[in-house]
């Protein structure tokens, strides 16, 4: 889930800071923190998955 460029300046010199995860209702959120070493701005990318761990339920939720 690595970004290809900074959303502020378009730079590609990125540093990944610590991630954290949490479960909210029926979703599992992973927040990835990034810092651009070109412009020093920080930004996040959030990955949201169903809280279920079974492949069938994850696959079914993405198809329908």
C-alpha positions in Angstrom: 0.0 0.0 0.0 2.9 2.3 -0.6 2.1 5.7 -2.3 3.9 6.5 -5.5 4.2 10.3 -4.7 3.4 13.0 -2.2 -0.1 14.4 -2.6 1.2 17.9 -1.7 4.3 18.4 -3.9 4.5 15.3 -6.1 7.8 14.3 -4.6 8.8 10.6 -4.4 11.2 10.8 -1.4 8.8 9.3 1.1 9.4 7.9 4.6 6.9 5.5 6.2 6.2 6.2 9.9 4.5 3.8 12.3 1.2 2.3 11.3 -1.7 1.5 13.6 -4.9 -0.6 13.2 -8.3 -0.5 14.8 -11.6 -2.3 14.5 -14.7 -0.2 14.0 -18.1 -2.0 13.8 -17.7 -4.5 11.0 -14.5 -3.0 9.5 -10.8 -3.3 10.2 -8.9 0.0 9.6 -5.2 0.2 9.1 -3.8 3.7 9.0 -0.4 4.1 7.2 1.5 7.3 8.1 3.9 8.8 5.5 6.2 11.8 5.5 7.5 13.5 2.4 11.2 14.2 2.9 11.1 16.8 0.0 8.4 19.1 1.4 8.2 17.8 5.0 4.4 17.3 4.8 2.8 14.3 6.5 -0.2 12.3 5.1 -2.1 9.1 5.8 -3.4 6.3 3.6 -6.2 4.3 5.1 -6.9 0.6 4.2 -10.4 -0.6 5.2 -11.2 -4.3 5.2 -14.2 -6.3 6.5 -13.7 -7.5 10.1 -14.2 -11.1 8.9 -11.1 -13.2 8.6 -12.5 -15.8 6.2 -11.5 -15.6 2.6 -15.0 -16.5 1.4 -16.7 -13.6 3.2 -14.1 -11.1 2.1 -14.3 -12.3 -1.5 -18.1 -12.2 -1.4 -18.3 -8.7 0.0 -16.1 -7.4 -2.9 -18.1 -9.1 -5.6 -21.6 -7.9 -4.5 
